[in-house]
Amino acid sequence: MADEPVVRRRVVKAASGISEARVNGQKTQSQYQPYKDAAWGFINHWYPAVFSKELAEDEVKGIQICGIPIVLRRVDGKVYALKDQCLHRGVRLSEKPMCFNKKTISCWYHGFTFDLKDGKLSTIVANPDDKLVGTTGLTSYPTEEVAGMVFVFVREDDFADEDVPPLSQDLPFRFPENSERFPHPLWPAAPSLLDADAVGHGMHRTGYGNWRIACENGFDNAHILVHKDNTIVHAMEWVLPLGILPTSDDCITVVEDEQGPKGMMQWLFTEKWAPVLENESLGLKVEGLKGRFYRTSVVLPGVLMVENWPGEHIVQYEWYVPITDDLHEYWEVLVKVCPTEKERADFQYKFDRVYKPLCLHGFNDCDLYAREAMQNFYADGTGWDDEQLVATDISPITWRKLASRWNRGIAKPGKGVAGSVKTHSIRFKDTAAGKPPGYFVEQIED
Amino acid sequence: MSQTHTVTFRFADGASRAIDVAEDETLLDAALAGGVPLMHQCRSGSCSSCIATICEGDTSNQPGSSSTLLASEYEAGHRLLCVSRAQSDCTFDLSYGSAEGGVVPVEVNAFVNAIEPIASNVVKLSLELAEGNWLSFKPGQFVQIEVPGVGKLRSYSPVSTEADLPTLELLIRLLPEGVMSSWLKSGANVDDVVKLKGPYGAFFLREKRRAPHIFVAGGTGLAPVLSMIDRMRQIGGRKPPMLLSFGCATSDALFYLDELELRRQWLPGLDTRICVDREPDSCYHNGSPVSALRPEDVTDPDTVAYLCGPQGMIDAATRRLIELGVAPENVFAEQFVPSN
């Protein structure tokens, strides 16, 4: 007996008991299990990478999306994107950009040099005849640049070029194509980034938390309470309800067109949703003169559209781009079609003076802290089981189900990248030095 | 023209491949060019992935190359194929099988997590690999379980996937007088420890085939097939259309219908047909899962099919699929043999 090794159980966490009666009972939860598995995001989708103005000609920048490090370089106006992890020893090329010509980027450490177009290892600076040359390379990522934004198709290493869908399949519903399907008397056609003369102004910053929690906040119709005291609401004398309740089974339309974005449209400010303007027991009543009507929709991989917001003929887009499982890049972009120079200048002025300080900051800052306030509850995984959802949560539940069905892949936990180990001394050192975990690569200064 | 030699690679599963190699090319280059599935990575003599043992013949090192093999390892017959050339006809032994990945079966312990009857004659056995134990498998492959107290081995294909490890789920058909069935009915308890061996079998999902997939499953033959479907879901990227035809004799023998409904929800490209062949009045397709196949199911000449169930079903499904236009080499099948 003495030489029989002891057989031990793994240390396991106890399953939590969930009642079937709950909105998010076990059965409902299993319908969106793939979504619960997507802590690192959905891969094989288009994501915003940088604003065009953030990447000058010949500039190199490193970012991370869905646990994949990506280096961007602009050459002759065109943006190229490669995996930002040298295949030799894993160093990030973007940490110390080294480019000897317009076709390649070299690793600053041992000189592995990659073709910008396809990522192939085209030479090694001090070892040009090495056998490895030409046989291997880094994954490349297709890019698109529209209305002042650079998008990158973040894919798995073996995702085929011919399967890359057009950017429009990962952007919100467009109008007037959908005007008949989703009519609205106040704004017959919301603008789109892809429209001629579209101008996008916005900002992006790092959110400390999982991307799904952030994303759900954007279209959860009960969350507008956090905006009750926002300056813009009162300065403009807007009527913003305390909340909005679904009154009909068809309050949300799920869109699953074969060629097109997959997502859902909420019929806000129609008879399918009732705004709540008063809570008698608390003595609360919304005062205001001007209805501020808007409509939210969300499409994969997690793109919010708020039509008619924060002004007429403007649309607000938001992305919650996964960086790791506990970090995302929060994008807020306002889009307006500006055919003339004067309209462009006016939109820019209004953005700088009103929208950016009072909306993207003043208003949406509340969303940012509300999302961060939910993080501890969900970070260890128990929140998904323990959350007690209510009627208005039909929106996140519908989203979870459709995202489970239509995503193009669930990102694997980051391998060998920033944030795959949360407790590494580098993360502590950087944070102590005043550089919290973020989106862009900090470049080495010589 | 340099001289050529015949080089033979013997895989651990008994498969053997011979190729002609010129004296001035490396064995790895020649083998890969000839389609021999050798494990390899750096191709420059450092990582040792392409290590093999020479049994007959002579090799030389590629001029100018370096190798990380120790002199003693070289003496013992080890060679790194990426930096070796043939000087004569040679034979090499490889430590892995000819199926990609070169998985070697292992023996592990697992705890019983749950024993759940899921149909009139099917039990789901949930196991969890013990601390320090690991057994990976391709979807469709099977493991052997030693029936406690009896010492007999029984084979089952996990219905779960590698992604669910350390948990493994087996679907076990209850047989009167079966040793596994007797143990499940009267002896087995949660927290019992069982011995597992595996993985085995060449019935596994061939990944990255882009043509439509047809799965035909009878009874607990659903297990390997569902493991494959789940793997297809996990792989991500563009998925081929999939059809699952699954049947049992009677509706009270059916199981996993909720699980299949979930797959239909998660996979827009999955069509499922549930069949019952001894109950004309049930709400399911009346007939065998083979009879549910239709001519319009096979429109692509590269269609791939995976079949698992009783021999009769497999024979009928193979005939039918070939008749509908599936190439015989694209039909993969495994019969399950009930054993007492």
Interface residues (C-beta under 8 A of the other chain):
Chain A: V7 R8 R9 R10 V11 V12 K27 S30 Q31 Q33 P34 I43 N44 D130 K131 L132 T135 E156 D158 F159 A160 D163 E256 K401 S404 R405 W406 R408 G409 I410
Chain B: C42 R43 S44 N109 F111 E128 L129 A130 E131 G132 P166 D191 V193 K208 R233 Q234 I235 G236 G237 R238 D258 L262 Q265 W266 L267 P268
